[in-house]
Amino acid sequence: MFHLFMTNLNRTIEAQEIMDYSSIKSLSALRVALNKLKQLTGVEIRSIHGVGYRVEVC
């Protein structure tokens, strides 16, 4: 999942695309996985309501 975000900086990735990439089966499991990824890496992953998630680079 980290690779997916790093290769798509400044692009909103739909939740379904992330779940397909990582074989996660539910939105609640996706949220847990994203929180763990944020804690492990310190990367700020923003939730875009109703669309997906993104990592922004200044």
The first five atom37 places (N, CA, C, CB, O) and aatype in JSON, in Angstrom:
{
  "aatype": [12, 13, 8, 10, 13, 12, 16, 2, 10, 2, 1, 16, 9, 6, 0, 5, 6, 9, 12, 3, 18, 15, 15, 9, 11, 15, 10, 15, 0, 10, 1, 19, 0, 10, 2, 11, 10, 11, 5, 10, 16, 7, 19, 6, 9, 1, 15, 9, 8, 7, 19, 7, 18, 1, 19, 6, 19, 4],
  "atom_mask": [
    [1, 1, 1, 1, 1],
    [1, 1, 1, 1, 1],
    [1, 1, 1, 1, 1],
    [1, 1, 1, 1, 1],
    [1, 1, 1, 1, 1],
    [1, 1, 1, 1, 1],
    [1, 1, 1, 1, 1],
    [1, 1, 1, 1, 1],
    [1, 1, 1, 1, 1],
    [1, 1, 1, 1, 1],
    [1, 1, 1, 1, 1],
    [1, 1, 1, 1, 1],
    [1, 1, 1, 1, 1],
    [1, 1, 1, 1, 1],
    [1, 1, 1, 1, 1],
    [1, 1, 1, 1, 1],
    [1, 1, 1, 1, 1],
    [1, 1, 1, 1, 1],
    [1, 1, 1, 1, 1],
    [1, 1, 1, 1, 1],
    [1, 1, 1, 1, 1],
    [1, 1, 1, 1, 1],
    [1, 1, 1, 1, 1],
    [1, 1, 1, 1, 1],
    [1, 1, 1, 1, 1],
    [1, 1, 1, 1, 1],
    [1, 1, 1, 1, 1],
    [1, 1, 1, 1, 1],
    [1, 1, 1, 1, 1],
    [1, 1, 1, 1, 1],
    [1, 1, 1, 1, 1],
    [1, 1, 1, 1, 1],
    [1, 1, 1, 1, 1],
    [1, 1, 1, 1, 1],
    [1, 1, 1, 1, 1],
    [1, 1, 1, 1, 1],
    [1, 1, 1, 1, 1],
    [1, 1, 1, 1, 1],
    [1, 1, 1, 1, 1],
    [1, 1, 1, 1, 1],
    [1, 1, 1, 1, 1],
    [1, 1, 1, 0, 1],
    [1, 1, 1, 1, 1],
    [1, 1, 1, 1, 1],
    [1, 1, 1, 1, 1],
    [1, 1, 1, 1, 1],
    [1, 1, 1, 1, 1],
    [1, 1, 1, 1, 1],
    [1, 1, 1, 1, 1],
    [1, 1, 1, 0, 1],
    [1, 1, 1, 1, 1],
    [1, 1, 1, 0, 1],
    [1, 1, 1, 1, 1],
    [1, 1, 1, 1, 1],
    [1, 1, 1, 1, 1],
    [1, 1, 1, 1, 1],
    [1, 1, 1, 1, 1],
    [1, 1, 1, 1, 1]
  ],
  "atom_positions": [
    [[0.82, -1.18, 0.0], [0.0, 0.0, 0.0], [0.87, 1.25, 0.0], [-0.94, -0.01, 1.2], [0.55, 2.24, -0.66]],
    [[1.98, 1.21, 0.75], [2.91, 2.34, 0.78], [3.41, 2.66, -0.63], [4.1, 2.04, 1.73], [3.48, 3.82, -1.02]],
    [[3.74, 1.63, -1.38], [4.22, 1.81, -2.76], [3.15, 2.49, -3.62], [4.61, 0.45, -3.38], [3.46, 3.37, -4.42]],
    [[1.91, 2.08, -3.46], [0.8, 2.68, -4.21], [0.71, 4.18, -3.95], [-0.52, 2.0, -3.86], [0.56, 4.96, -4.89]],
    [[0.79, 4.58, -2.69], [0.71, 6.0, -2.36], [1.94, 6.77, -2.85], [0.56, 6.18, -0.86], [1.8, 7.89, -3.35]],
    [[3.11, 6.19, -2.73], [4.34, 6.89, -3.13], [4.45, 7.05, -4.65], [5.56, 6.16, -2.61], [5.08, 7.99, -5.12]],
    [[3.84, 6.16, -5.39], [3.87, 6.28, -6.86], [2.71, 7.11, -7.39], [3.85, 4.9, -7.5], [2.61, 7.35, -8.59]],
    [[1.82, 7.53, -6.49], [0.67, 8.36, -6.89], [0.55, 9.59, -6.01], [-0.63, 7.54, -6.83], [-0.55, 9.92, -5.55]],
    [[1.66, 10.26, -5.76], [1.66, 11.47, -4.94], [0.77, 12.53, -5.57], [3.08, 12.0, -4.75], [0.73, 12.67, -6.8]],
    [[0.07, 13.28, -4.74], [-0.82, 14.37, -5.19], [-1.98, 13.89, -6.06], [-0.02, 15.4, -5.95], [-2.57, 14.68, -6.79]],
    [[-2.29, 12.61, -6.0], [-3.42, 12.06, -6.74], [-4.34, 11.36, -5.74], [-2.94, 11.06, -7.86], [-3.88, 10.6, -4.89]],
    [[-5.64, 11.61, -5.86], [-6.6, 10.94, -5.0], [-6.81, 9.53, -5.53], [-7.94, 11.72, -4.93], [-7.14, 9.33, -6.7]],
    [[-6.63, 8.55, -4.64], [-6.8, 7.15, -5.0], [-8.1, 6.67, -4.38], [-5.58, 6.28, -4.53], [-8.3, 6.81, -3.17]],
    [[-8.96, 6.1, -5.2], [-10.25, 5.63, -4.7], [-10.05, 4.48, -3.74], [-11.16, 5.22, -5.86], [-9.12, 3.68, -3.88]],
    [[-10.93, 4.39, -2.76], [-10.84, 3.34, -1.74], [-10.86, 1.96, -2.39], [-12.0, 3.47, -0.74], [-10.12, 1.07, -1.97]],
    [[-11.69, 1.77, -3.4], [-11.77, 0.46, -4.06], [-10.45, 0.09, -4.74], [-12.91, 0.46, -5.1], [-10.05, -1.07, -4.72]],
    [[-9.79, 1.06, -5.33], [-8.49, 0.81, -5.96], [-7.46, 0.36, -4.92], [-8.0, 2.08, -6.68], [-6.67, -0.55, -5.19]],
    [[-7.48, 0.99, -3.76], [-6.56, 0.6, -2.69], [-6.88, -0.81, -2.2], [-6.62, 1.6, -1.51], [-5.98, -1.61, -1.98]],
    [[-8.16, -1.11, -2.05], [-8.56, -2.42, -1.58], [-8.19, -3.5, -2.59], [-10.07, -2.45, -1.29], [-7.77, -4.59, -2.2]],
    [[-8.33, -3.22, -3.88], [-7.95, -4.18, -4.91], [-6.44, -4.41, -4.9], [-8.39, -3.69, -6.3], [-5.98, -5.55, -5.04]],
    [[-5.68, -3.35, -4.73], [-4.22, -3.42, -4.72], [-3.7, -4.23, -3.54], [-3.62, -2.01, -4.69], [-2.73, -4.98, -3.66]],
    [[-4.36, -4.08, -2.4], [-3.85, -4.7, -1.17], [-4.66, -5.92, -0.75], [-3.85, -3.7, -0.06], [-4.33, -6.53, 0.27]],
    [[-5.66, -6.29, -1.48], [-6.55, -7.43, -1.19], [-7.29, -7.29, 0.14], [-5.77, -8.72, -1.19], [-7.65, -8.29, 0.75]],
    [[-7.5, -6.06, 0.59], [-8.32, -5.78, 1.77], [-9.78, -5.9, 1.34], [-8.01, -4.36, 2.39], [-10.15, -5.45, 0.26]],
    [[-10.6, -6.49, 2.19], [-11.97, -6.82, 1.79], [-13.05, -5.83, 2.24], [-12.31, -8.15, 2.3], [-14.15, -5.85, 1.68]],
    [[-12.77, -4.97, 3.23], [-13.83, -4.07, 3.71], [-13.26, -2.68, 3.98], [-14.49, -4.63, 4.98], [-12.06, -2.5, 4.17]],
    [[-14.16, -1.71, 4.01], [-13.75, -0.33, 4.28], [-13.22, -0.17, 5.69], [-14.91, 0.62, 4.05], [-12.29, 0.61, 5.91]],
    [[-13.79, -0.88, 6.64], [-13.3, -0.77, 8.02], [-11.89, -1.34, 8.13], [-14.25, -1.49, 8.99], [-11.06, -0.77, 8.84]],
    [[-11.61, -2.43, 7.46], [-10.26, -3.0, 7.45], [-9.29, -2.06, 6.75], [-10.26, -4.39, 6.77], [-8.12, -1.97, 7.13]],
    [[-9.76, -1.36, 5.73], [-8.92, -0.39, 5.02], [-8.55, 0.76, 5.95], [-9.64, 0.15, 3.77], [-7.39, 1.18, 5.98]],
    [[-9.5, 1.26, 6.71], [-9.22, 2.35, 7.66], [-8.19, 1.93, 8.7], [-10.5, 2.8, 8.35], [-7.3, 2.71, 9.04]],
    [[-8.3, 0.72, 9.2], [-7.35, 0.2, 10.18], [-5.96, 0.12, 9.55], [-7.79, -1.18, 10.71], [-4.97, 0.53, 10.16]],
    [[-5.89, -0.42, 8.34], [-4.6, -0.56, 7.66], [-3.97, 0.8, 7.37], [-4.78, -1.34, 6.35], [-2.76, 0.96, 7.5]],
    [[-4.77, 1.78, 7.0], [-4.26, 3.12, 6.73], [-3.75, 3.77, 8.01], [-5.34, 4.0, 6.1], [-2.72, 4.45, 7.99]],
    [[-4.44, 3.58, 9.12], [-3.97, 4.13, 10.4], [-2.65, 3.5, 10.81], [-5.03, 3.9, 11.5], [-1.75, 4.19, 11.29]],
    [[-2.51, 2.19, 10.62], [-1.24, 1.52, 10.94], [-0.12, 2.03, 10.03], [-1.39, -0.01, 10.8], [1.01, 2.24, 10.48]],
    [[-0.43, 2.23, 8.75], [0.57, 2.73, 7.81], [1.03, 4.13, 8.21], [0.0, 2.74, 6.38], [2.22, 4.44, 8.15]],
    [[0.08, 4.98, 8.6], [0.42, 6.33, 9.05], [1.33, 6.29, 10.28], [-0.85, 7.14, 9.38], [2.31, 7.04, 10.36]],
    [[1.02, 5.41, 11.23], [1.82, 5.3, 12.44], [3.23, 4.79, 12.15], [1.14, 4.37, 13.44], [4.2, 5.28, 12.72]],
    [[3.34, 3.82, 11.26], [4.65, 3.22, 10.95], [5.55, 4.15, 10.14], [4.45, 1.93, 10.2], [6.77, 4.16, 10.33]],
    [[4.96, 4.91, 9.23], [5.76, 5.7, 8.3], [5.8, 7.18, 8.62], [5.24, 5.52, 6.91], [6.74, 7.87, 8.23]],
    [[4.8, 7.68, 9.33], [4.72, 9.11, 9.59], [4.21, 9.9, 8.4], [0.0, 0.0, 0.0], [4.22, 11.13, 8.43]],
    [[3.78, 9.22, 7.36], [3.25, 9.86, 6.15], [1.83, 10.33, 6.44], [3.28, 8.89, 4.92], [1.03, 9.6, 7.02]],
    [[1.51, 11.56, 6.03], [0.18, 12.12, 6.21], [-0.7, 11.68, 5.04], [0.23, 13.68, 6.32], [-0.54, 12.15, 3.92]],
    [[-1.63, 10.77, 5.32], [-2.57, 10.29, 4.31], [-3.9, 10.98, 4.59], [-2.71, 8.71, 4.34], [-4.51, 10.76, 5.64]],
    [[-4.35, 11.79, 3.66], [-5.59, 12.55, 3.84], [-6.78, 11.79, 3.27], [-5.49, 13.94, 3.18], [-6.69, 11.17, 2.21]],
    [[-7.88, 11.84, 3.99], [-9.12, 11.26, 3.51], [-9.86, 12.33, 2.71], [-9.99, 10.73, 4.7], [-10.07, 13.44, 3.2]],
    [[-10.24, 12.0, 1.51], [-11.05, 12.88, 0.67], [-12.46, 12.31, 0.71], [-10.48, 12.98, -0.82], [-12.76, 11.31, 0.05]],
    [[-13.33, 12.96, 1.48], [-14.67, 12.43, 1.77], [-15.41, 11.98, 0.52], [-15.48, 13.49, 2.49], [-15.58, 12.76, -0.43]],
    [[-15.84, 10.73, 0.52], [-16.64, 10.19, -0.56], [-15.87, 9.84, -1.81], [0.0, 0.0, 0.0], [-16.45, 9.37, -2.79]],
    [[-14.54, 10.07, -1.8], [-13.74, 9.81, -2.99], [-12.66, 8.78, -2.72], [-13.11, 11.11, -3.51], [-12.62, 7.72, -3.35]],
    [[-11.76, 9.08, -1.77], [-10.67, 8.17, -1.48], [-9.64, 8.8, -0.57], [0.0, 0.0, 0.0], [-9.99, 9.51, 0.38]],
    [[-8.38, 8.54, -0.85], [-7.28, 9.0, 0.0], [-6.16, 9.54, -0.86], [-6.76, 7.86, 0.9], [-6.03, 9.17, -2.03]],
    [[-5.34, 10.45, -0.27], [-4.22, 10.99, -1.02], [-3.1, 11.4, -0.1], [-4.66, 12.18, -1.87], [-3.31, 11.73, 1.07]],
    [[-1.88, 11.38, -0.66], [-0.69, 11.89, 0.0], [-0.27, 13.11, -0.81], [0.47, 10.8, 0.1], [-0.03, 13.01, -2.02]],
    [[-0.18, 14.26, -0.15], [0.2, 15.49, -0.85], [1.63, 15.85, -0.53], [-0.72, 16.64, -0.47], [2.09, 15.7, 0.6]],
    [[2.32, 16.33, -1.54], [3.69, 16.81, -1.38], [3.69, 18.31, -1.67], [4.69, 16.05, -2.32], [3.13, 18.76, -2.67]],
    [[4.29, 19.06, -0.8], [4.34, 20.53, -0.96], [5.3, 20.91, -2.05], [4.75, 21.21, 0.36], [5.47, 22.1, -2.33]]
  ]
}
